[in-house]
Amino acid sequence: MSSSAPRTVGIDVGSRRLHAVALDGGAAIVDVAVFDAADIDELVGWASGADKVAIDSPDRWSTGPHSSELELSPKFRTARCAEIALGREHRIWVPWTTPMEPVPGWIQVGIDLFAALRAKGHEPVEVFPYAVLRVLAGGRPLPPKRTSAGIRSRVELLEQAGVSGPSLYRWSHDALDAAAAALVALQCGLGTGRPVTCGHDRSAIWLPAG
């Protein structure tokens, strides 16, 4: 692994696997790792020393700040400010919404990861990789990420944004999502990342400068 600094980390969260990518200050990929979802402590150790960490997951359960807004679809009435603002301001609506009550699954894994990183002194930020890539694409929709066209478009967008590394076209969509998260982490460290929220709760989804 390169010792170039700063080292910023992006993490894609799944119910079974955690994909992680580290970038140096020039957006070159310096490390890639995959962890079992149960091995959060191992991932936190791997990320130690990172200047900034971005995670593809909600950072806490919803408090329902928009639950009385009947103009929203029932799906989004329990959502957090970050999810509502991303849809209203950028026309990017998440395919999920954060529940108001804890439920098992990938969101619980992500919330646990946020808590573990904060306990070690990190200040991780939340990202939604599809939104990151849509911004990099100038707002245009992307092909499905599980298709060859989807992989190709994501690699091209990351490379155009300055991310460099070997064999990106052979990466999984999870690893590419982690790379997109790492790019936002790098920009947050530089002061160019942008939080999206309407301010009623403490949630924010961060986007790149574009």
CYANA upper distance limits for C-alpha pairs under 8 A (distance plus 0.5 A):
  1 MET  CA     30 VAL  CA      6.17
  1 MET  CA     31 ASP  CA      6.35
  2 SER  CA     30 VAL  CA      5.93
  2 SER  CA     31 ASP  CA      8.16
  4 SER  CA     24 ASP  CA      6.01
  4 SER  CA     25 GLY  CA      7.59
  5 ALA  CA     24 ASP  CA      5.89
  5 ALA  CA     25 GLY  CA      6.12
  6 PRO  CA     23 LEU  CA      8.40
  6 PRO  CA     24 ASP  CA      5.89
  6 PRO  CA     25 GLY  CA      5.45
  6 PRO  CA     50 ALA  CA      7.76
  6 PRO  CA     51 ASP  CA      6.61
  7 ARG  CA     22 ALA  CA      6.76
  7 ARG  CA     23 LEU  CA      6.02
  7 ARG  CA     24 ASP  CA      5.22
  7 ARG  CA     25 GLY  CA      7.04
  7 ARG  CA     49 GLY  CA      8.05
  7 ARG  CA     50 ALA  CA      5.59
  7 ARG  CA     51 ASP  CA      6.31
  7 ARG  CA     52 LYS  CA      7.97
  8 THR  CA     22 ALA  CA      5.95
  8 THR  CA     23 LEU  CA      5.77
  8 THR  CA     24 ASP  CA      7.00
  8 THR  CA     25 GLY  CA      8.29
  8 THR  CA     50 ALA  CA      5.86
  8 THR  CA     51 ASP  CA      6.07
  8 THR  CA     52 LYS  CA      5.51
  8 THR  CA     53 VAL  CA      6.43
  8 THR  CA    182 ALA  CA      6.53
  8 THR  CA    183 LEU  CA      8.44
  8 THR  CA    185 ALA  CA      6.35
  8 THR  CA    186 LEU  CA      6.07
  9 VAL  CA     20 ALA  CA      7.36
  9 VAL  CA     21 VAL  CA      6.14
  9 VAL  CA     22 ALA  CA      4.90
  9 VAL  CA     23 LEU  CA      6.95
  9 VAL  CA     47 ALA  CA      7.42
  9 VAL  CA     50 ALA  CA      7.06
  9 VAL  CA     52 LYS  CA      6.87
  9 VAL  CA     53 VAL  CA      5.22
  9 VAL  CA     54 ALA  CA      6.85
  9 VAL  CA    181 ALA  CA      8.00
  9 VAL  CA    182 ALA  CA      5.33
  9 VAL  CA    185 ALA  CA      6.98
  9 VAL  CA    186 LEU  CA      8.41
 10 GLY  CA     20 ALA  CA      6.16
 10 GLY  CA     21 VAL  CA      5.84
 10 GLY  CA     22 ALA  CA      6.99
 10 GLY  CA     53 VAL  CA      6.30
 10 GLY  CA     54 ALA  CA      5.35
 10 GLY  CA     55 ILE  CA      6.39
 10 GLY  CA     56 ASP  CA      8.41
 10 GLY  CA    178 ALA  CA      5.34
 10 GLY  CA    179 ALA  CA      6.47
 10 GLY  CA    180 ALA  CA      7.63
 10 GLY  CA    181 ALA  CA      4.89
 10 GLY  CA    182 ALA  CA      4.14
 10 GLY  CA    183 LEU  CA      7.86
 10 GLY  CA    184 VAL  CA      8.44
 10 GLY  CA    185 ALA  CA      7.16
 11 ILE  CA     18 LEU  CA      7.17
 11 ILE  CA     19 HIS  CA      6.11
 11 ILE  CA     20 ALA  CA      4.95
 11 ILE  CA     21 VAL  CA      7.10
 11 ILE  CA     53 VAL  CA      8.21
 11 ILE  CA     54 ALA  CA      6.83
 11 ILE  CA     55 ILE  CA      5.32
 11 ILE  CA     56 ASP  CA      6.67
 11 ILE  CA    177 ASP  CA      8.34
 11 ILE  CA    178 ALA  CA      5.25
 11 ILE  CA    179 ALA  CA      8.33
 11 ILE  CA    181 ALA  CA      6.94
 11 ILE  CA    182 ALA  CA      7.77
 12 ASP  CA     18 LEU  CA      6.27
 12 ASP  CA     19 HIS  CA      5.61
 12 ASP  CA     20 ALA  CA      6.94
 12 ASP  CA     55 ILE  CA      6.73
 12 ASP  CA     56 ASP  CA      5.56
 12 ASP  CA     57 SER  CA      8.16
 12 ASP  CA    174 ASP  CA      6.69
 12 ASP  CA    175 ALA  CA      7.65
 12 ASP  CA    177 ASP  CA      6.58
 12 ASP  CA    178 ALA  CA      5.27
 12 ASP  CA    181 ALA  CA      8.06
 13 VAL  CA     17 ARG  CA      7.21
 13 VAL  CA     18 LEU  CA      5.46
 13 VAL  CA     19 HIS  CA      7.28
 13 VAL  CA     37 ALA  CA      8.44
 13 VAL  CA     55 ILE  CA      7.78
 13 VAL  CA     56 ASP  CA      6.41
 13 VAL  CA     57 SER  CA      6.91
 13 VAL  CA    106 TRP  CA      6.99
 13 VAL  CA    107 ILE  CA      8.46
 13 VAL  CA    109 VAL  CA      7.75
 13 VAL  CA    110 GLY  CA      6.57
 14 GLY  CA     18 LEU  CA      6.39
 14 GLY  CA     37 ALA  CA      7.61
 14 GLY  CA    106 TRP  CA      5.52
 14 GLY  CA    109 VAL  CA      8.01
 15 SER  CA     37 ALA  CA      6.79
 15 SER  CA    105 GLY  CA      5.84
 15 SER  CA    106 TRP  CA      4.54
 15 SER  CA    107 ILE  CA      8.30
 15 SER  CA    109 VAL  CA      7.10
 16 ARG  CA     36 ASP  CA      6.41
 16 ARG  CA     37 ALA  CA      5.38
 16 ARG  CA     38 ALA  CA      8.18
 16 ARG  CA    106 TRP  CA      8.23
 17 ARG  CA     34 VAL  CA      7.27
 17 ARG  CA     35 PHE  CA      6.21
 17 ARG  CA     36 ASP  CA      5.19
 17 ARG  CA     37 ALA  CA      5.36
 18 LEU  CA     34 VAL  CA      6.11
 18 LEU  CA     35 PHE  CA      5.53
 18 LEU  CA     36 ASP  CA      6.62
 18 LEU  CA     37 ALA  CA      6.24
 19 HIS  CA     32 VAL  CA      8.21
 19 HIS  CA     33 ALA  CA      6.55
 19 HIS  CA     34 VAL  CA      5.09
 19 HIS  CA     35 PHE  CA      7.05
 19 HIS  CA    174 ASP  CA      6.94
 19 HIS  CA    175 ALA  CA      6.21
 19 HIS  CA    178 ALA  CA      6.72
 20 ALA  CA     32 VAL  CA      6.25
 20 ALA  CA     33 ALA  CA      5.70
 20 ALA  CA     34 VAL  CA      6.65
 20 ALA  CA    175 ALA  CA      7.45
 20 ALA  CA    178 ALA  CA      6.13
 20 ALA  CA    179 ALA  CA      8.19
 21 VAL  CA     29 ILE  CA      7.55
 21 VAL  CA     30 VAL  CA      8.31
 21 VAL  CA     31 ASP  CA      6.34
 21 VAL  CA     32 VAL  CA      5.08
 21 VAL  CA     33 ALA  CA      7.06
 21 VAL  CA    175 ALA  CA      7.73
 21 VAL  CA    178 ALA  CA      6.21
 21 VAL  CA    179 ALA  CA      6.07
 21 VAL  CA    182 ALA  CA      6.91
 22 ALA  CA     29 ILE  CA      6.36
 22 ALA  CA     30 VAL  CA      6.17
 22 ALA  CA     31 ASP  CA      5.58
 22 ALA  CA     32 VAL  CA      6.90
 22 ALA  CA    179 ALA  CA      8.17
 22 ALA  CA    182 ALA  CA      6.95
 23 LEU  CA     27 ALA  CA      5.63
 23 LEU  CA     28 ALA  CA      5.78
 23 LEU  CA     29 ILE  CA      5.03
 23 LEU  CA     30 VAL  CA      5.97
 23 LEU  CA     31 ASP  CA      7.70
 23 LEU  CA    182 ALA  CA      7.08
 23 LEU  CA    183 LEU  CA      8.08
 23 LEU  CA    186 LEU  CA      8.06
 24 ASP  CA     28 ALA  CA      6.01
 24 ASP  CA     29 ILE  CA      7.11
 24 ASP  CA     30 VAL  CA      6.89
 25 GLY  CA    186 LEU  CA      7.72
 26 GLY  CA    162 GLY  CA      8.20
 26 GLY  CA    163 VAL  CA      8.49
 27 ALA  CA    162 GLY  CA      6.52
 27 ALA  CA    163 VAL  CA      5.36
 27 ALA  CA    164 SER  CA      7.00
 27 ALA  CA    183 LEU  CA      7.49
 27 ALA  CA    186 LEU  CA      7.96
 28 ALA  CA    162 GLY  CA      8.31
 28 ALA  CA    163 VAL  CA      6.12
 28 ALA  CA    164 SER  CA      5.24
 28 ALA  CA    165 GLY  CA      6.58
 29 ILE  CA    163 VAL  CA      7.54
 29 ILE  CA    164 SER  CA      6.52
 29 ILE  CA    165 GLY  CA      5.72
 30 VAL  CA    165 GLY  CA      8.47
 35 PHE  CA     39 ASP  CA      6.73
 35 PHE  CA     40 ILE  CA      8.26
 35 PHE  CA     42 GLU  CA      8.21
 35 PHE  CA     43 LEU  CA      7.20
 36 ASP  CA     40 ILE  CA      8.23
 37 ALA  CA    109 VAL  CA      7.25
 39 ASP  CA     43 LEU  CA      7.04
 40 ILE  CA     44 VAL  CA      6.65
 40 ILE  CA    112 ASP  CA      8.48
 40 ILE  CA    113 LEU  CA      6.73
 40 ILE  CA    116 ALA  CA      8.04
 41 ASP  CA     45 GLY  CA      6.70
 41 ASP  CA    116 ALA  CA      7.87
 42 GLU  CA     46 TRP  CA      6.76
 43 LEU  CA     47 ALA  CA      6.71
 44 VAL  CA     48 SER  CA      6.73
 44 VAL  CA    113 LEU  CA      8.48
 44 VAL  CA    116 ALA  CA      7.61
 44 VAL  CA    117 LEU  CA      6.65
 51 ASP  CA    189 GLY  CA      7.53
 52 LYS  CA    122 HIS  CA      7.85
 52 LYS  CA    123 GLU  CA      7.63
 52 LYS  CA    124 PRO  CA      7.02
 52 LYS  CA    185 ALA  CA      5.95
 52 LYS  CA    186 LEU  CA      7.37
 52 LYS  CA    188 CYS  CA      7.89
 52 LYS  CA    189 GLY  CA      6.69
 53 VAL  CA    122 HIS  CA      8.01
 53 VAL  CA    123 GLU  CA      7.74
 53 VAL  CA    124 PRO  CA      5.28
 53 VAL  CA    125 VAL  CA      6.96
 53 VAL  CA    182 ALA  CA      7.59
 53 VAL  CA    185 ALA  CA      6.00
 54 ALA  CA    124 PRO  CA      5.93
 54 ALA  CA    125 VAL  CA      5.27
 54 ALA  CA    126 GLU  CA      6.15
 54 ALA  CA    127 VAL  CA      6.81
 54 ALA  CA    181 ALA  CA      5.97
 54 ALA  CA    182 ALA  CA      6.67
 54 ALA  CA    184 VAL  CA      7.37
 54 ALA  CA    185 ALA  CA      5.64
 55 ILE  CA    110 GLY  CA      8.09
 55 ILE  CA    114 PHE  CA      8.38
 55 ILE  CA    124 PRO  CA      7.44
 55 ILE  CA    125 VAL  CA      6.76
 55 ILE  CA    126 GLU  CA      5.58
 55 ILE  CA    127 VAL  CA      6.28
 55 ILE  CA    178 ALA  CA      8.42
 55 ILE  CA    181 ALA  CA      6.95
 56 ASP  CA    110 GLY  CA      8.18
 56 ASP  CA    126 GLU  CA      6.50
 56 ASP  CA    127 VAL  CA      5.46
 56 ASP  CA    128 PHE  CA      5.94
 56 ASP  CA    129 PRO  CA      7.20
 56 ASP  CA    177 ASP  CA      8.43
 56 ASP  CA    178 ALA  CA      8.09
 56 ASP  CA    181 ALA  CA      7.34
 57 SER  CA    107 ILE  CA      6.69
 57 SER  CA    110 GLY  CA      5.75
 57 SER  CA    111 ILE  CA      7.73
 57 SER  CA    126 GLU  CA      6.69
 57 SER  CA    127 VAL  CA      7.34
 57 SER  CA    128 PHE  CA      7.78
 58 PRO  CA     98 THR  CA      7.44
 58 PRO  CA    107 ILE  CA      7.00
 58 PRO  CA    110 GLY  CA      7.14
 58 PRO  CA    111 ILE  CA      6.99
 58 PRO  CA    126 GLU  CA      6.86
 59 ASP  CA    110 GLY  CA      7.21
 59 ASP  CA    111 ILE  CA      5.44
 59 ASP  CA    114 PHE  CA      6.41
 59 ASP  CA    126 GLU  CA      7.08
 59 ASP  CA    203 SER  CA      8.03
 60 ARG  CA    111 ILE  CA      6.02
 61 TRP  CA     98 THR  CA      6.63
 61 TRP  CA     99 PRO  CA      6.57
 61 TRP  CA    100 MET  CA      6.03
 61 TRP  CA    101 GLU  CA      7.19
 61 TRP  CA    102 PRO  CA      7.26
 61 TRP  CA    111 ILE  CA      8.41
 62 SER  CA     78 THR  CA      7.34
 62 SER  CA     79 ALA  CA      6.70
 62 SER  CA     80 ARG  CA      5.89
 62 SER  CA     98 THR  CA      6.21
 62 SER  CA     99 PRO  CA      6.23
 62 SER  CA    100 MET  CA      5.04
 62 SER  CA    101 GLU  CA      8.11
 63 THR  CA     78 THR  CA      8.06
 63 THR  CA     80 ARG  CA      7.51
 63 THR  CA    100 MET  CA      6.31
 63 THR  CA    201 ASP  CA      8.13
 64 GLY  CA     77 ARG  CA      7.47
 64 GLY  CA     78 THR  CA      5.07
 64 GLY  CA     79 ALA  CA      6.49
 64 GLY  CA     80 ARG  CA      6.80
 64 GLY  CA    100 MET  CA      6.99
 65 PRO  CA     78 THR  CA      7.78
 65 PRO  CA     79 ALA  CA      7.99
 65 PRO  CA     80 ARG  CA      7.01
 65 PRO  CA     81 CYS  CA      7.49
 65 PRO  CA    200 HIS  CA      6.87
 65 PRO  CA    201 ASP  CA      7.42
 66 HIS  CA     76 PHE  CA      8.49
 66 HIS  CA     77 ARG  CA      5.92
 66 HIS  CA     78 THR  CA      6.90
 66 HIS  CA     79 ALA  CA      7.38
 66 HIS  CA     80 ARG  CA      7.87
 66 HIS  CA     81 CYS  CA      8.05
 67 SER  CA     77 ARG  CA      4.83
 67 SER  CA     78 THR  CA      5.71
 67 SER  CA     79 ALA  CA      8.21
 68 SER  CA     77 ARG  CA      7.53
 69 GLU  CA     77 ARG  CA      7.08
 70 LEU  CA     74 PRO  CA      8.36
 70 LEU  CA     77 ARG  CA      7.99
 72 LEU  CA     76 PHE  CA      6.54
 72 LEU  CA     77 ARG  CA      6.44
 73 SER  CA     77 ARG  CA      7.01
 74 PRO  CA     78 THR  CA      8.23
 75 LYS  CA     79 ALA  CA      8.17
 75 LYS  CA     97 THR  CA      7.56
 76 PHE  CA     84 ILE  CA      7.79
 76 PHE  CA     97 THR  CA      6.99
 78 THR  CA     97 THR  CA      7.87
 78 THR  CA     98 THR  CA      7.80
 78 THR  CA     99 PRO  CA      7.13
 78 THR  CA    100 MET  CA      7.13
 79 ALA  CA     83 GLU  CA      6.73
 79 ALA  CA     84 ILE  CA      7.19
 79 ALA  CA     97 THR  CA      5.82
 79 ALA  CA     98 THR  CA      6.10
 79 ALA  CA     99 PRO  CA      7.57
 80 ARG  CA     84 ILE  CA      6.94
 80 ARG  CA     97 THR  CA      8.20
 80 ARG  CA     98 THR  CA      7.29
 80 ARG  CA    201 ASP  CA      7.71
 80 ARG  CA    203 SER  CA      7.12
 81 CYS  CA     85 ALA  CA      6.38
 81 CYS  CA    197 THR  CA      5.85
 81 CYS  CA    198 CYS  CA      5.96
 81 CYS  CA    199 GLY  CA      7.05
 81 CYS  CA    200 HIS  CA      6.87
 81 CYS  CA    201 ASP  CA      6.78
 81 CYS  CA    202 ARG  CA      8.48
 81 CYS  CA    203 SER  CA      6.63
 81 CYS  CA    204 ALA  CA      7.72
 82 ALA  CA     86 LEU  CA      6.57
 82 ALA  CA    196 VAL  CA      6.37
 82 ALA  CA    197 THR  CA      4.92
 82 ALA  CA    198 CYS  CA      7.37
 82 ALA  CA    203 SER  CA      5.87
 82 ALA  CA    204 ALA  CA      5.15
 82 ALA  CA    205 ILE  CA      5.96
 83 GLU  CA     87 GLY  CA      6.95
 83 GLU  CA     93 TRP  CA      7.55
 83 GLU  CA     94 VAL  CA      7.14
 83 GLU  CA     97 THR  CA      7.71
 83 GLU  CA    197 THR  CA      8.17
 83 GLU  CA    205 ILE  CA      7.99
 84 ILE  CA     88 ARG  CA      6.64
 84 ILE  CA     93 TRP  CA      8.18
 84 ILE  CA    197 THR  CA      8.13
 84 ILE  CA    198 CYS  CA      8.24
 85 ALA  CA     89 GLU  CA      6.07
 85 ALA  CA     90 HIS  CA      8.14
 85 ALA  CA    196 VAL  CA      6.73
 85 ALA  CA    197 THR  CA      5.70
 85 ALA  CA    198 CYS  CA      6.19
 86 LEU  CA     90 HIS  CA      5.89
 86 LEU  CA     91 ARG  CA      7.17
 86 LEU  CA     92 ILE  CA      6.27
 86 LEU  CA     93 TRP  CA      7.06
 86 LEU  CA    196 VAL  CA      6.69
 86 LEU  CA    197 THR  CA      7.70
 86 LEU  CA    205 ILE  CA      8.06
 87 GLY  CA     91 ARG  CA      4.94
 87 GLY  CA     92 ILE  CA      5.04
 87 GLY  CA     93 TRP  CA      4.97
 87 GLY  CA     94 VAL  CA      7.99
 88 ARG  CA     92 ILE  CA      8.15
 92 ILE  CA    131 ALA  CA      7.12
 98 THR  CA    107 ILE  CA      8.25
 99 PRO  CA    103 VAL  CA      8.14
102 PRO  CA    108 GLN  CA      7.57
103 VAL  CA    107 ILE  CA      8.44
103 VAL  CA    108 GLN  CA      7.24
104 PRO  CA    108 GLN  CA      6.25
105 GLY  CA    109 VAL  CA      7.07
106 TRP  CA    110 GLY  CA      6.71
107 ILE  CA    111 ILE  CA      6.63
108 GLN  CA    112 ASP  CA      6.60
109 VAL  CA    113 LEU  CA      6.70
110 GLY  CA    114 PHE  CA      6.75
111 ILE  CA    115 ALA  CA      6.80
112 ASP  CA    116 ALA  CA      6.66
113 LEU  CA    117 LEU  CA      6.67
114 PHE  CA    118 ARG  CA      6.66
114 PHE  CA    124 PRO  CA      7.17
115 ALA  CA    119 ALA  CA      6.64
116 ALA  CA    120 LYS  CA      7.18
117 LEU  CA    121 GLY  CA      7.14
117 LEU  CA    122 HIS  CA      5.88
117 LEU  CA    123 GLU  CA      7.89
117 LEU  CA    124 PRO  CA      7.65
118 ARG  CA    122 HIS  CA      5.33
118 ARG  CA    123 GLU  CA      6.42
118 ARG  CA    124 PRO  CA      7.75
125 VAL  CA    185 ALA  CA      8.02
125 VAL  CA    204 ALA  CA      8.35
125 VAL  CA    205 ILE  CA      7.98
125 VAL  CA    206 TRP  CA      7.48
126 GLU  CA    204 ALA  CA      7.16
126 GLU  CA    205 ILE  CA      5.66
126 GLU  CA    206 TRP  CA      6.61
127 VAL  CA    132 VAL  CA      8.02
127 VAL  CA    181 ALA  CA      6.75
127 VAL  CA    184 VAL  CA      8.18
127 VAL  CA    205 ILE  CA      5.57
127 VAL  CA    206 TRP  CA      5.72
127 VAL  CA    207 LEU  CA      7.47
128 PHE  CA    132 VAL  CA      6.91
128 PHE  CA    181 ALA  CA      8.20
128 PHE  CA    205 ILE  CA      7.29
128 PHE  CA    206 TRP  CA      8.19
129 PRO  CA    133 LEU  CA      6.68
129 PRO  CA    177 ASP  CA      5.89
129 PRO  CA    178 ALA  CA      8.19
129 PRO  CA    180 ALA  CA      6.32
129 PRO  CA    181 ALA  CA      6.64
130 TYR  CA    134 ARG  CA      6.57
130 TYR  CA    177 ASP  CA      8.21
131 ALA  CA    135 VAL  CA      6.71
131 ALA  CA    207 LEU  CA      7.67
132 VAL  CA    136 LEU  CA      6.90
132 VAL  CA    180 ALA  CA      7.16
132 VAL  CA    181 ALA  CA      8.25
132 VAL  CA    184 VAL  CA      8.24
132 VAL  CA    207 LEU  CA      6.00
132 VAL  CA    208 PRO  CA      6.74
133 LEU  CA    137 ALA  CA      6.55
133 LEU  CA    154 ARG  CA      7.48
133 LEU  CA    157 LEU  CA      7.40
133 LEU  CA    158 LEU  CA      8.35
133 LEU  CA    180 ALA  CA      7.68
134 ARG  CA    138 GLY  CA      6.85
134 ARG  CA    139 GLY  CA      5.44
134 ARG  CA    140 ARG  CA      6.59
134 ARG  CA    141 PRO  CA      6.87
134 ARG  CA    142 LEU  CA      7.53
135 VAL  CA    139 GLY  CA      5.74
135 VAL  CA    207 LEU  CA      7.96
135 VAL  CA    208 PRO  CA      7.65
135 VAL  CA    210 GLY  CA      6.03
136 LEU  CA    157 LEU  CA      6.79
136 LEU  CA    158 LEU  CA      8.47
136 LEU  CA    161 ALA  CA      7.84
136 LEU  CA    208 PRO  CA      8.08
136 LEU  CA    210 GLY  CA      5.72
137 ALA  CA    141 PRO  CA      8.35
137 ALA  CA    157 LEU  CA      7.20
138 GLY  CA    210 GLY  CA      7.89
142 LEU  CA    150 GLY  CA      7.15
142 LEU  CA    153 SER  CA      7.74
143 PRO  CA    147 THR  CA      7.76
143 PRO  CA    149 ALA  CA      6.68
143 PRO  CA    150 GLY  CA      5.08
143 PRO  CA    153 SER  CA      8.00
144 PRO  CA    149 ALA  CA      8.16
144 PRO  CA    150 GLY  CA      5.64
145 LYS  CA    149 ALA  CA      8.30
145 LYS  CA    150 GLY  CA      4.88
145 LYS  CA    151 ILE  CA      6.33
145 LYS  CA    154 ARG  CA      8.41
145 LYS  CA    173 HIS  CA      6.55
146 ARG  CA    150 GLY  CA      6.82
146 ARG  CA    151 ILE  CA      7.45
146 ARG  CA    173 HIS  CA      7.07
147 THR  CA    151 ILE  CA      6.80
148 SER  CA    152 ARG  CA      6.61
149 ALA  CA    153 SER  CA      6.56
150 GLY  CA    154 ARG  CA      6.71
151 ILE  CA    155 VAL  CA      6.73
151 ILE  CA    169 TYR  CA      7.26
151 ILE  CA    172 SER  CA      8.40
151 ILE  CA    173 HIS  CA      7.09
152 ARG  CA    156 GLU  CA      6.68
152 ARG  CA    169 TYR  CA      7.00
153 SER  CA    157 LEU  CA      6.69
154 ARG  CA    158 LEU  CA      6.68
154 ARG  CA    176 LEU  CA      7.72
155 VAL  CA    159 GLU  CA      6.58
155 VAL  CA    168 LEU  CA      6.90
155 VAL  CA    169 TYR  CA      6.97
155 VAL  CA    176 LEU  CA      7.90
156 GLU  CA    160 GLN  CA      6.56
157 LEU  CA    161 ALA  CA      6.73
158 LEU  CA    162 GLY  CA      7.00
158 LEU  CA    163 VAL  CA      5.90
158 LEU  CA    164 SER  CA      8.43
158 LEU  CA    179 ALA  CA      8.40
158 LEU  CA    180 ALA  CA      7.44
159 GLU  CA    163 VAL  CA      5.34
159 GLU  CA    164 SER  CA      6.51
163 VAL  CA    183 LEU  CA      7.86
167 SER  CA    171 TRP  CA      7.55
168 LEU  CA    176 LEU  CA      8.34
171 TRP  CA    175 ALA  CA      6.63
171 TRP  CA    176 LEU  CA      7.10
172 SER  CA    176 LEU  CA      6.91
173 HIS  CA    177 ASP  CA      6.59
174 ASP  CA    178 ALA  CA      6.82
175 ALA  CA    179 ALA  CA      6.77
176 LEU  CA    180 ALA  CA      6.75
177 ASP  CA    181 ALA  CA      6.76
178 ALA  CA    182 ALA  CA      6.65
179 ALA  CA    183 LEU  CA      6.76
180 ALA  CA    184 VAL  CA      7.09
181 ALA  CA    185 ALA  CA      6.79
182 ALA  CA    186 LEU  CA      6.69
183 LEU  CA    187 GLN  CA      6.81
183 LEU  CA    208 PRO  CA      8.10
184 VAL  CA    188 CYS  CA      6.51
184 VAL  CA    193 GLY  CA      6.69
184 VAL  CA    206 TRP  CA      7.64
184 VAL  CA    207 LEU  CA      6.95
184 VAL  CA    208 PRO  CA      5.91
185 ALA  CA    189 GLY  CA      6.78
185 ALA  CA    193 GLY  CA      8.23
186 LEU  CA    190 LEU  CA      6.91
187 GLN  CA    191 GLY  CA      6.56
187 GLN  CA    192 THR  CA      5.59
187 GLN  CA    193 GLY  CA      5.41
187 GLN  CA    208 PRO  CA      7.09
187 GLN  CA    209 ALA  CA      8.02
188 CYS  CA    192 THR  CA      6.22
188 CYS  CA    193 GLY  CA      4.93
188 CYS  CA    194 ARG  CA      8.14
189 GLY  CA    193 GLY  CA      8.40
192 THR  CA    208 PRO  CA      7.54
192 THR  CA    209 ALA  CA      6.18
193 GLY  CA    206 TRP  CA      6.90
193 GLY  CA    207 LEU  CA      6.28
193 GLY  CA    208 PRO  CA      5.41
193 GLY  CA    209 ALA  CA      6.12
194 ARG  CA    206 TRP  CA      5.82
194 ARG  CA    207 LEU  CA      5.57
194 ARG  CA    208 PRO  CA      6.69
194 ARG  CA    209 ALA  CA      7.08
195 PRO  CA    204 ALA  CA      6.07
195 PRO  CA    205 ILE  CA      6.12
195 PRO  CA    206 TRP  CA      4.80
195 PRO  CA    207 LEU  CA      6.82
196 VAL  CA    204 ALA  CA      5.78
196 VAL  CA    205 ILE  CA      5.70
196 VAL  CA    206 TRP  CA      6.44
196 VAL  CA    207 LEU  CA      7.84
197 THR  CA    203 SER  CA      7.13
197 THR  CA    204 ALA  CA      5.52
197 THR  CA    205 ILE  CA      7.45
199 GLY  CA    203 SER  CA      8.20
